[in-house]
């Protein structure tokens, strides 16, 4: 996983110079994990971790990893990737609107 993280294909969190990955990465198909991780590439590793761990209404109240464990339905990966892309886009916009931990009025920098 370390090589994939260094290539930017996977997100990881570094604590005390040690790299940690969500447990789900070891439980899912590598190509599935990379596809979703690449969709989240524009967000911080912490935001990506939240995406992987929390249930989403757009996924029927399931966490992405739960839905992706059984990929017998071909469109499940596509649904999760599309949600990841939307999540990332929304997170980037929210980060731009936040300065010093506070929301700023529209247009203020």
Chimera marker file (.cmm) of the C-alpha trace (Angstrom):
<marker_set name="trace">
<marker id="1" x="0.000" y="0.000" z="0.000" r="1" g="1" b="0" radius="0.5"/>
<marker id="2" x="2.919" y="2.329" z="0.649" r="1" g="1" b="0" radius="0.5"/>
<marker id="3" x="3.889" y="2.542" z="-3.018" r="1" g="1" b="0" radius="0.5"/>
<marker id="4" x="0.299" y="3.285" z="-4.054" r="1" g="1" b="0" radius="0.5"/>
<marker id="5" x="0.069" y="6.015" z="-1.397" r="1" g="1" b="0" radius="0.5"/>
<marker id="6" x="3.320" y="7.602" z="-2.584" r="1" g="1" b="0" radius="0.5"/>
<marker id="7" x="1.951" y="7.598" z="-6.153" r="1" g="1" b="0" radius="0.5"/>
<marker id="8" x="-1.164" y="9.407" z="-4.872" r="1" g="1" b="0" radius="0.5"/>
<marker id="9" x="-3.494" y="6.471" z="-5.556" r="1" g="1" b="0" radius="0.5"/>
<marker id="10" x="-4.439" y="5.940" z="-1.893" r="1" g="1" b="0" radius="0.5"/>
<marker id="11" x="-4.942" y="8.280" z="1.003" r="1" g="1" b="0" radius="0.5"/>
<marker id="12" x="-3.256" y="7.599" z="4.299" r="1" g="1" b="0" radius="0.5"/>
<marker id="13" x="-2.748" y="9.398" z="7.573" r="1" g="1" b="0" radius="0.5"/>
<marker id="14" x="0.770" y="9.890" z="8.930" r="1" g="1" b="0" radius="0.5"/>
<marker id="15" x="1.181" y="9.914" z="12.692" r="1" g="1" b="0" radius="0.5"/>
<marker id="16" x="4.655" y="10.112" z="14.223" r="1" g="1" b="0" radius="0.5"/>
<marker id="17" x="6.189" y="9.397" z="10.811" r="1" g="1" b="0" radius="0.5"/>
<marker id="18" x="4.176" y="6.168" z="10.467" r="1" g="1" b="0" radius="0.5"/>
<marker id="19" x="1.639" y="5.800" z="7.660" r="1" g="1" b="0" radius="0.5"/>
<marker id="20" x="-1.809" y="4.410" z="8.513" r="1" g="1" b="0" radius="0.5"/>
<marker id="21" x="-4.556" y="3.275" z="6.151" r="1" g="1" b="0" radius="0.5"/>
<marker id="22" x="-8.237" y="2.622" z="6.782" r="1" g="1" b="0" radius="0.5"/>
<marker id="23" x="-8.876" y="-1.041" z="7.600" r="1" g="1" b="0" radius="0.5"/>
<marker id="24" x="-11.284" y="-1.130" z="4.669" r="1" g="1" b="0" radius="0.5"/>
<marker id="25" x="-8.371" y="-0.862" z="2.229" r="1" g="1" b="0" radius="0.5"/>
<marker id="26" x="-7.194" y="-4.351" z="3.239" r="1" g="1" b="0" radius="0.5"/>
<marker id="27" x="-10.725" y="-5.777" z="3.040" r="1" g="1" b="0" radius="0.5"/>
<marker id="28" x="-11.636" y="-4.532" z="-0.449" r="1" g="1" b="0" radius="0.5"/>
<marker id="29" x="-10.356" y="-5.166" z="-3.942" r="1" g="1" b="0" radius="0.5"/>
<marker id="30" x="-7.294" y="-2.998" z="-4.639" r="1" g="1" b="0" radius="0.5"/>
<marker id="31" x="-8.695" y="-1.552" z="-7.882" r="1" g="1" b="0" radius="0.5"/>
<marker id="32" x="-11.938" y="-0.601" z="-6.113" r="1" g="1" b="0" radius="0.5"/>
<marker id="33" x="-10.036" y="1.183" z="-3.329" r="1" g="1" b="0" radius="0.5"/>
<marker id="34" x="-7.860" y="3.038" z="-5.846" r="1" g="1" b="0" radius="0.5"/>
<marker id="35" x="-10.866" y="4.140" z="-7.948" r="1" g="1" b="0" radius="0.5"/>
<marker id="36" x="-12.609" y="5.669" z="-4.926" r="1" g="1" b="0" radius="0.5"/>
<marker id="37" x="-9.378" y="7.122" z="-3.506" r="1" g="1" b="0" radius="0.5"/>
<marker id="38" x="-8.557" y="8.854" z="-6.781" r="1" g="1" b="0" radius="0.5"/>
<marker id="39" x="-12.014" y="10.447" z="-6.732" r="1" g="1" b="0" radius="0.5"/>
<marker id="40" x="-11.134" y="11.832" z="-3.273" r="1" g="1" b="0" radius="0.5"/>
<marker id="41" x="-7.641" y="12.987" z="-4.262" r="1" g="1" b="0" radius="0.5"/>
<marker id="42" x="-8.469" y="16.698" z="-3.931" r="1" g="1" b="0" radius="0.5"/>
<marker id="43" x="-9.368" y="16.455" z="-0.223" r="1" g="1" b="0" radius="0.5"/>
<marker id="44" x="-7.239" y="15.990" z="2.852" r="1" g="1" b="0" radius="0.5"/>
<marker id="45" x="-6.566" y="12.473" z="4.134" r="1" g="1" b="0" radius="0.5"/>
<marker id="46" x="-8.768" y="13.237" z="7.139" r="1" g="1" b="0" radius="0.5"/>
<marker id="47" x="-11.737" y="14.180" z="4.951" r="1" g="1" b="0" radius="0.5"/>
<marker id="48" x="-11.170" y="11.057" z="2.829" r="1" g="1" b="0" radius="0.5"/>
<marker id="49" x="-11.159" y="8.926" z="5.995" r="1" g="1" b="0" radius="0.5"/>
<marker id="50" x="-14.504" y="10.412" z="7.059" r="1" g="1" b="0" radius="0.5"/>
<marker id="51" x="-15.915" y="9.616" z="3.620" r="1" g="1" b="0" radius="0.5"/>
<marker id="52" x="-14.871" y="5.950" z="3.917" r="1" g="1" b="0" radius="0.5"/>
<marker id="53" x="-16.159" y="5.530" z="7.479" r="1" g="1" b="0" radius="0.5"/>
<marker id="54" x="-19.561" y="7.238" z="7.554" r="1" g="1" b="0" radius="0.5"/>
<marker id="55" x="-22.892" y="6.048" z="6.168" r="1" g="1" b="0" radius="0.5"/>
<marker id="56" x="-24.243" y="8.077" z="3.247" r="1" g="1" b="0" radius="0.5"/>
<marker id="57" x="-27.908" y="8.552" z="2.370" r="1" g="1" b="0" radius="0.5"/>
<marker id="58" x="-26.978" y="8.403" z="-1.314" r="1" g="1" b="0" radius="0.5"/>
<marker id="59" x="-25.741" y="4.847" z="-0.693" r="1" g="1" b="0" radius="0.5"/>
<marker id="60" x="-28.877" y="3.687" z="1.066" r="1" g="1" b="0" radius="0.5"/>
<marker id="61" x="-27.507" y="4.585" z="4.492" r="1" g="1" b="0" radius="0.5"/>
<marker id="62" x="-24.435" y="2.373" z="4.033" r="1" g="1" b="0" radius="0.5"/>
<marker id="63" x="-20.764" y="3.259" z="4.351" r="1" g="1" b="0" radius="0.5"/>
<marker id="64" x="-18.883" y="2.941" z="1.039" r="1" g="1" b="0" radius="0.5"/>
<marker id="65" x="-16.854" y="-0.013" z="2.302" r="1" g="1" b="0" radius="0.5"/>
<marker id="66" x="-19.990" y="-1.921" z="3.308" r="1" g="1" b="0" radius="0.5"/>
<marker id="67" x="-21.558" y="-1.400" z="-0.084" r="1" g="1" b="0" radius="0.5"/>
<marker id="68" x="-18.371" y="-2.316" z="-1.944" r="1" g="1" b="0" radius="0.5"/>
<marker id="69" x="-17.650" y="-5.568" z="-0.101" r="1" g="1" b="0" radius="0.5"/>
<marker id="70" x="-20.061" y="-7.316" z="-2.452" r="1" g="1" b="0" radius="0.5"/>
<marker id="71" x="-19.456" y="-5.973" z="-5.938" r="1" g="1" b="0" radius="0.5"/>
<marker id="72" x="-21.850" y="-8.368" z="-7.646" r="1" g="1" b="0" radius="0.5"/>
<marker id="73" x="-23.875" y="-5.358" z="-8.761" r="1" g="1" b="0" radius="0.5"/>
<marker id="74" x="-21.683" y="-3.656" z="-11.373" r="1" g="1" b="0" radius="0.5"/>
<marker id="75" x="-22.949" y="-0.144" z="-10.749" r="1" g="1" b="0" radius="0.5"/>
<marker id="76" x="-22.059" y="-0.085" z="-7.027" r="1" g="1" b="0" radius="0.5"/>
<marker id="77" x="-18.502" y="1.048" z="-7.672" r="1" g="1" b="0" radius="0.5"/>
<marker id="78" x="-19.734" y="3.727" z="-10.069" r="1" g="1" b="0" radius="0.5"/>
<marker id="79" x="-22.221" y="5.003" z="-7.449" r="1" g="1" b="0" radius="0.5"/>
<marker id="80" x="-19.521" y="5.216" z="-4.784" r="1" g="1" b="0" radius="0.5"/>
<marker id="81" x="-17.039" y="6.924" z="-7.135" r="1" g="1" b="0" radius="0.5"/>
<marker id="82" x="-19.660" y="9.495" z="-8.173" r="1" g="1" b="0" radius="0.5"/>
<marker id="83" x="-20.470" y="10.181" z="-4.519" r="1" g="1" b="0" radius="0.5"/>
<marker id="84" x="-16.753" y="10.473" z="-3.701" r="1" g="1" b="0" radius="0.5"/>
<marker id="85" x="-16.311" y="13.022" z="-6.498" r="1" g="1" b="0" radius="0.5"/>
<marker id="86" x="-19.273" y="15.065" z="-5.240" r="1" g="1" b="0" radius="0.5"/>
<marker id="87" x="-18.027" y="14.794" z="-1.632" r="1" g="1" b="0" radius="0.5"/>
<marker id="88" x="-14.571" y="15.997" z="-2.675" r="1" g="1" b="0" radius="0.5"/>
<marker id="89" x="-15.954" y="18.916" z="-4.685" r="1" g="1" b="0" radius="0.5"/>
<marker id="90" x="-18.180" y="19.980" z="-1.791" r="1" g="1" b="0" radius="0.5"/>
<marker id="91" x="-15.311" y="19.666" z="0.702" r="1" g="1" b="0" radius="0.5"/>
<marker id="92" x="-12.999" y="21.811" z="-1.436" r="1" g="1" b="0" radius="0.5"/>
<marker id="93" x="-15.655" y="24.532" z="-1.707" r="1" g="1" b="0" radius="0.5"/>
<marker id="94" x="-16.308" y="24.406" z="2.044" r="1" g="1" b="0" radius="0.5"/>
<marker id="95" x="-12.578" y="24.687" z="2.764" r="1" g="1" b="0" radius="0.5"/>
<marker id="96" x="-12.341" y="27.788" z="0.566" r="1" g="1" b="0" radius="0.5"/>
<marker id="97" x="-15.220" y="29.395" z="2.477" r="1" g="1" b="0" radius="0.5"/>
<marker id="98" x="-13.597" y="28.739" z="5.849" r="1" g="1" b="0" radius="0.5"/>
<marker id="99" x="-10.788" y="30.949" z="7.107" r="1" g="1" b="0" radius="0.5"/>
<marker id="100" x="-9.128" y="30.342" z="10.456" r="1" g="1" b="0" radius="0.5"/>
<marker id="101" x="-11.781" y="27.857" z="11.500" r="1" g="1" b="0" radius="0.5"/>
<marker id="102" x="-14.705" y="30.222" z="10.875" r="1" g="1" b="0" radius="0.5"/>
<marker id="103" x="-17.131" y="30.532" z="7.994" r="1" g="1" b="0" radius="0.5"/>
<marker id="104" x="-16.621" y="33.699" z="6.000" r="1" g="1" b="0" radius="0.5"/>
<marker id="105" x="-19.252" y="35.738" z="4.210" r="1" g="1" b="0" radius="0.5"/>
<marker id="106" x="-19.477" y="35.007" z="0.487" r="1" g="1" b="0" radius="0.5"/>
<marker id="107" x="-16.718" y="36.698" z="-1.439" r="1" g="1" b="0" radius="0.5"/>
<marker id="108" x="-14.489" y="37.490" z="1.572" r="1" g="1" b="0" radius="0.5"/>
<marker id="109" x="-10.972" y="36.024" z="1.524" r="1" g="1" b="0" radius="0.5"/>
<link id1="1" id2="2" r="1" g="1" b="0" radius="0.2"/>
<link id1="2" id2="3" r="1" g="1" b="0" radius="0.2"/>
<link id1="3" id2="4" r="1" g="1" b="0" radius="0.2"/>
<link id1="4" id2="5" r="1" g="1" b="0" radius="0.2"/>
<link id1="5" id2="6" r="1" g="1" b="0" radius="0.2"/>
<link id1="6" id2="7" r="1" g="1" b="0" radius="0.2"/>
<link id1="7" id2="8" r="1" g="1" b="0" radius="0.2"/>
<link id1="8" id2="9" r="1" g="1" b="0" radius="0.2"/>
<link id1="9" id2="10" r="1" g="1" b="0" radius="0.2"/>
<link id1="10" id2="11" r="1" g="1" b="0" radius="0.2"/>
<link id1="11" id2="12" r="1" g="1" b="0" radius="0.2"/>
<link id1="12" id2="13" r="1" g="1" b="0" radius="0.2"/>
<link id1="13" id2="14" r="1" g="1" b="0" radius="0.2"/>
<link id1="14" id2="15" r="1" g="1" b="0" radius="0.2"/>
<link id1="15" id2="16" r="1" g="1" b="0" radius="0.2"/>
<link id1="16" id2="17" r="1" g="1" b="0" radius="0.2"/>
<link id1="17" id2="18" r="1" g="1" b="0" radius="0.2"/>
<link id1="18" id2="19" r="1" g="1" b="0" radius="0.2"/>
<link id1="19" id2="20" r="1" g="1" b="0" radius="0.2"/>
<link id1="20" id2="21" r="1" g="1" b="0" radius="0.2"/>
<link id1="21" id2="22" r="1" g="1" b="0" radius="0.2"/>
<link id1="22" id2="23" r="1" g="1" b="0" radius="0.2"/>
<link id1="23" id2="24" r="1" g="1" b="0" radius="0.2"/>
<link id1="24" id2="25" r="1" g="1" b="0" radius="0.2"/>
<link id1="25" id2="26" r="1" g="1" b="0" radius="0.2"/>
<link id1="26" id2="27" r="1" g="1" b="0" radius="0.2"/>
<link id1="27" id2="28" r="1" g="1" b="0" radius="0.2"/>
<link id1="28" id2="29" r="1" g="1" b="0" radius="0.2"/>
<link id1="29" id2="30" r="1" g="1" b="0" radius="0.2"/>
<link id1="30" id2="31" r="1" g="1" b="0" radius="0.2"/>
<link id1="31" id2="32" r="1" g="1" b="0" radius="0.2"/>
<link id1="32" id2="33" r="1" g="1" b="0" radius="0.2"/>
<link id1="33" id2="34" r="1" g="1" b="0" radius="0.2"/>
<link id1="34" id2="35" r="1" g="1" b="0" radius="0.2"/>
<link id1="35" id2="36" r="1" g="1" b="0" radius="0.2"/>
<link id1="36" id2="37" r="1" g="1" b="0" radius="0.2"/>
<link id1="37" id2="38" r="1" g="1" b="0" radius="0.2"/>
<link id1="38" id2="39" r="1" g="1" b="0" radius="0.2"/>
<link id1="39" id2="40" r="1" g="1" b="0" radius="0.2"/>
<link id1="40" id2="41" r="1" g="1" b="0" radius="0.2"/>
<link id1="41" id2="42" r="1" g="1" b="0" radius="0.2"/>
<link id1="42" id2="43" r="1" g="1" b="0" radius="0.2"/>
<link id1="43" id2="44" r="1" g="1" b="0" radius="0.2"/>
<link id1="44" id2="45" r="1" g="1" b="0" radius="0.2"/>
<link id1="45" id2="46" r="1" g="1" b="0" radius="0.2"/>
<link id1="46" id2="47" r="1" g="1" b="0" radius="0.2"/>
<link id1="47" id2="48" r="1" g="1" b="0" radius="0.2"/>
<link id1="48" id2="49" r="1" g="1" b="0" radius="0.2"/>
<link id1="49" id2="50" r="1" g="1" b="0" radius="0.2"/>
<link id1="50" id2="51" r="1" g="1" b="0" radius="0.2"/>
<link id1="51" id2="52" r="1" g="1" b="0" radius="0.2"/>
<link id1="52" id2="53" r="1" g="1" b="0" radius="0.2"/>
<link id1="53" id2="54" r="1" g="1" b="0" radius="0.2"/>
<link id1="54" id2="55" r="1" g="1" b="0" radius="0.2"/>
<link id1="55" id2="56" r="1" g="1" b="0" radius="0.2"/>
<link id1="56" id2="57" r="1" g="1" b="0" radius="0.2"/>
<link id1="57" id2="58" r="1" g="1" b="0" radius="0.2"/>
<link id1="58" id2="59" r="1" g="1" b="0" radius="0.2"/>
<link id1="59" id2="60" r="1" g="1" b="0" radius="0.2"/>
<link id1="60" id2="61" r="1" g="1" b="0" radius="0.2"/>
<link id1="61" id2="62" r="1" g="1" b="0" radius="0.2"/>
<link id1="62" id2="63" r="1" g="1" b="0" radius="0.2"/>
<link id1="63" id2="64" r="1" g="1" b="0" radius="0.2"/>
<link id1="64" id2="65" r="1" g="1" b="0" radius="0.2"/>
<link id1="65" id2="66" r="1" g="1" b="0" radius="0.2"/>
<link id1="66" id2="67" r="1" g="1" b="0" radius="0.2"/>
<link id1="67" id2="68" r="1" g="1" b="0" radius="0.2"/>
<link id1="68" id2="69" r="1" g="1" b="0" radius="0.2"/>
<link id1="69" id2="70" r="1" g="1" b="0" radius="0.2"/>
<link id1="70" id2="71" r="1" g="1" b="0" radius="0.2"/>
<link id1="71" id2="72" r="1" g="1" b="0" radius="0.2"/>
<link id1="72" id2="73" r="1" g="1" b="0" radius="0.2"/>
<link id1="73" id2="74" r="1" g="1" b="0" radius="0.2"/>
<link id1="74" id2="75" r="1" g="1" b="0" radius="0.2"/>
<link id1="75" id2="76" r="1" g="1" b="0" radius="0.2"/>
<link id1="76" id2="77" r="1" g="1" b="0" radius="0.2"/>
<link id1="77" id2="78" r="1" g="1" b="0" radius="0.2"/>
<link id1="78" id2="79" r="1" g="1" b="0" radius="0.2"/>
<link id1="79" id2="80" r="1" g="1" b="0" radius="0.2"/>
<link id1="80" id2="81" r="1" g="1" b="0" radius="0.2"/>
<link id1="81" id2="82" r="1" g="1" b="0" radius="0.2"/>
<link id1="82" id2="83" r="1" g="1" b="0" radius="0.2"/>
<link id1="83" id2="84" r="1" g="1" b="0" radius="0.2"/>
<link id1="84" id2="85" r="1" g="1" b="0" radius="0.2"/>
<link id1="85" id2="86" r="1" g="1" b="0" radius="0.2"/>
<link id1="86" id2="87" r="1" g="1" b="0" radius="0.2"/>
<link id1="87" id2="88" r="1" g="1" b="0" radius="0.2"/>
<link id1="88" id2="89" r="1" g="1" b="0" radius="0.2"/>
<link id1="89" id2="90" r="1" g="1" b="0" radius="0.2"/>
<link id1="90" id2="91" r="1" g="1" b="0" radius="0.2"/>
<link id1="91" id2="92" r="1" g="1" b="0" radius="0.2"/>
<link id1="92" id2="93" r="1" g="1" b="0" radius="0.2"/>
<link id1="93" id2="94" r="1" g="1" b="0" radius="0.2"/>
<link id1="94" id2="95" r="1" g="1" b="0" radius="0.2"/>
<link id1="95" id2="96" r="1" g="1" b="0" radius="0.2"/>
<link id1="96" id2="97" r="1" g="1" b="0" radius="0.2"/>
<link id1="97" id2="98" r="1" g="1" b="0" radius="0.2"/>
<link id1="98" id2="99" r="1" g="1" b="0" radius="0.2"/>
<link id1="99" id2="100" r="1" g="1" b="0" radius="0.2"/>
<link id1="100" id2="101" r="1" g="1" b="0" radius="0.2"/>
<link id1="101" id2="102" r="1" g="1" b="0" radius="0.2"/>
<link id1="102" id2="103" r="1" g="1" b="0" radius="0.2"/>
<link id1="103" id2="104" r="1" g="1" b="0" radius="0.2"/>
<link id1="104" id2="105" r="1" g="1" b="0" radius="0.2"/>
<link id1="105" id2="106" r="1" g="1" b="0" radius="0.2"/>
<link id1="106" id2="107" r="1" g="1" b="0" radius="0.2"/>
<link id1="107" id2="108" r="1" g="1" b="0" radius="0.2"/>
<link id1="108" id2="109" r="1" g="1" b="0" radius="0.2"/>
</marker_set>
